[in-house]
Amino acid sequence: MTRKSFYPARRYHGRSTAKRMNQIHAPQSLPIHSLVEEVQDAVCYIDFTRNHLYSNEQLRAICPSMVNQRFSRPEDMTRFFYEAFERNGANMNDVTLFWDELMTNRFGCCPSMDAKSLRIGERTMQVIVNFTHTPRGAFLMWRDITDSIRFEEQKDAFLAELSHEFRSPLTAINGYAELLMYQHGDDEKTHGMLTLVKREAERLERLVDNFLDYQRVNYSVELLSLSTFDLRPLLEDIVAHYKTTAPKHDVILSADDMTLEADQEKLLQLLHNLIGNAIKYSPNGGTVHIELTTEDDTSVLSVRDTGIGIPSDAIPYVFDEYYRVDSDAHRPIKGTGLGLRICKRIAEAHGWGIHADSVYGEGTTFSIYLYPSSSTSLAERETSD
């Protein structure tokens, strides 16, 4: 049997193979300046080998001095860029950092740079850098993100106001429920119903906090209200809270005194998310350990439970947004998939690390690494005083 051929029939009979290959693979070069002019966004190309600058009309509309030109030395090109940025009201500290990184990477083996934001006058420009090897150079794409930045600032202001409007009635509900619980301590049925009201109001408050915080795109240290406080009293208050609201679980604290510089409200939110998860995913009761230990001079605050645990293949994804573990044990337990993502964002905003470790069917431990810049021991503080 003749094997069927899957290759197309040959054409061009009578032509030499070399001639056909030359026609097929003949390079078609496009001058750099033509390529730059064709781009719709504001862009320039810097040829590091010839010290040549190419720009297009869109970039020249933003910065008129960015015209096509050749420089005799790299130092002349650097001086030109600095003067051009300064004339257009740029933040020169940001420009210096950007240009130094660009010049450092220009002759690297595999050069790359993250996108940078530069403030130029009233505009905020995002600069995206793509390096080329032949010739050695870089395309710089300039995108005006001023409106996006302004929108995010307005959204953050709106969320801050919305957060206040949500928290005010929830705080009142919690306060009055606690007062009524105290007044009806002898009436078991009434006290139980009030405990349920308080617990659900607190859960709603945490859900609101998580949702509003998740809407913030730029969750960074600038949004934190930092203060210095003793950590153990805060942990003791949390333990007392859960002894009242989660009587089926034993919440045990093991921590020495230390001080911490952090946003106290955000730390409470982080811990309530972790402890709330520990209780939720221990549906039959059990023990929740809150521990403060030390690893290589770094304080580690951990929340450990004896619940259903997390499968090993799900561990890398537990901090992803909207992620829910898909297992028979987890499926009946409801959740939004936002809590752990918020925990990670709060930890990273403080410069901390957060890590999950679990044995499926035995329990889970979440560890917060309070790196030295964020914490000092009480003994160290007393010695310095």
URPEMO-V354732 format. One record per pair of residues at least 4 apart in sequence whose ideal C-beta (glycine too) atoms are under 6 Angstrom apart, sorted by the first residue. I is the first residue (numbers start at 1). J is the second residue. Records with the same first field share a line. If there is no record, write none. Layout:
I->J  J
//
This chain:
12->20
15->19  20
21->25
22->26
30->34  35
32->45  54
33->54
36->43  45  54  56
37->56
39->43  56
41->141
42->58  59  62  142
43->56  141
44->55  59  140
45->54  137  139
46->53  137  138
47->52  135  137
48->106  136  137
49->135  136
51->71  74  77
52->70
53->69
54->68
55->59  60  66
59->66  142
60->64  66
63->88
65->84
71->76  77
72->76
85->90  95
88->120  121
89->121
90->95  118  120
91->119
94->118
98->116
105->111  113
111->131
113->129
115->126  128
116->127
117->124  126
118->125
119->124
120->125
123->144  146
124->145  146  149
125->142
126->143  145
127->140  142
128->141
129->138  140
130->139
131->138
132->137
145->149
152->217
159->212  215
163->212
166->208
167->171
170->201  205
173->201
174->198  201
177->194  197  198
180->184  194
181->191  194
184->190  191
185->191
187->191
199->245
206->272
209->213  269
210->338  339  342
213->342
214->338
219->345  349
220->349
221->349
224->263  349
225->263
226->261  263
228->259  261
229->264
230->259
231->258  260
232->255  257
235->253  255  290
238->271
239->251  253
242->246  251
246->279
248->285
249->279  285  288
250->287
251->288
252->289
253->290
254->291
255->292
257->378
258->377  378
259->376  378  381
260->375
261->374
262->267  350
266->346
270->343  346
271->275
272->276
273->339  343
274->303  366
275->303
277->281
278->288  303  305
281->307  308
282->286  305  307
286->306
287->306
288->305
289->304
290->303
291->302
292->301
293->300
294->299
295->300
298->369  371
299->370  375
300->367  369
301->368
302->365  367
303->366
304->365
305->363  364
306->363
307->363
308->329
309->358  359  360  361  362  363  364
310->314  315  325  358  364
311->327  360
314->325
315->356
317->323
318->340  356
319->340  341  344
321->341
322->337
323->337
324->337
325->330
338->342
344->354
347->352  354  368
350->374
351->371  374
352->368  369  370
353->369
354->368
355->367
356->366
357->365
358->364
370->374  375
376->380  381
//
